[in-house]
Amino acid sequence: MTLPGGLSRLATGLQPASSQRSRRGVSATIAIGGGIVAFIAIVGLLSLVWTPYDPGGIDPTSRLQLSSSAHWLGTDKFGRDVLSLLMAGSRTTLVVGIVAVGVAALIGVPLGIMSAMTTRWWGEAVMRANDLLLAFPALLLAIMLTAVHGQGVVTAMVAIGIASIPSFARVVRSGAIGVMKTEYVLAARAAGRRPLAIAFRHVLPNVTSLIIVQASVSFAIAVLAEAALSYLGLGAPPGTPSWGRMLQEGQELLFVAPRLEVFPGIAIALAVLGLNLLGDGLRDRFDPRLRDRR
C-alpha cells in the first residue's frame, strides 16, 4: 500500500527524529553512568597518594565530632575522619570489583565459548555444571572460604568472582551460538581452520560487546556483595577501610550519629547506580534490537 506524498514524507521525517532522540537518551545514560564511575575511580586513585587524614589514625579525643572545617564529614566512634575513610573505602571497592570481575571473566568467557563450539552433549554438561554453581549461594561460599582461609579482602574477591562465573558463561554462550551460525564462521570451519583460531579470530571479537556489558553489571553486583560481606564480618577485616565495614561499625550508633550510616550508604548507592546506568547504556548502544525498541 502506497501512502500519499504528504503522509509519506511525514512518516519518513518522523523516523530519524525518533532515532536521534533514542541515541541522545542512550548517550545521556552512558555519560551519567560513566561520569559517576569515573568520579569514584578518581577518588580511589587520589586516596593512594592523599587523604585529609590517615584513614587508620585513631584519635579518641576527636570521636563523634560533627561536620566542621577540620572534618568535613565529621569523625566516627574511633575519632577517624569519615571523609578519609570514604576515599580509602572507594579504593577497596574498586580493587575488589576489578579482581572479582576479572576472575569471573577469565573463567566464564572461555567456558561460554567452549560450550558453544563443542558437541551438544558437552555444551549441555558445562551449562548444567554452570547452573549448579549458579544455584549455590554466594554468601555460603564466602562463609566456607572464610572458615578455610580466614577473613580478608582476598577471600571476598575470590568468593564474588566464583559466584559471578555463571553469568559470564551464560551470556557469552548465547552470543557465541549465534556467531557460530554465521557464514564466515561456517566458511572458516569448511576451510579447515582450527577451533582455537576460530574462537580468537571470529567468536571472541563478536561477543566482546556482551562481555563489556556483563562486566559493568557484574561490577555493580560485586560492589554490593563486598559491602554485604564486610558488613557481616566476612570481607574486609577491622582496620581496612571499606564502605561495608563502615556500615557495620556505625550501626550501633544509628540513633546517635546516623551520618555514620548515611554517608557510606550513599557511596554504595551512587557506585551501584553509576555502574547500572553505564551497563544499561552500553547494552542499548551495542544491541540494535533494544535500541530500535526505544
Helices and strands as residue ranges (DSSP letters): H 5-49, G 60-62, H 82-117, H 120-135, H 138-149, H 153-180, H 183-190, H 195-198, I 199-203, H 204-231, H 243-250, G 251-253, H 259-286, H 288-293
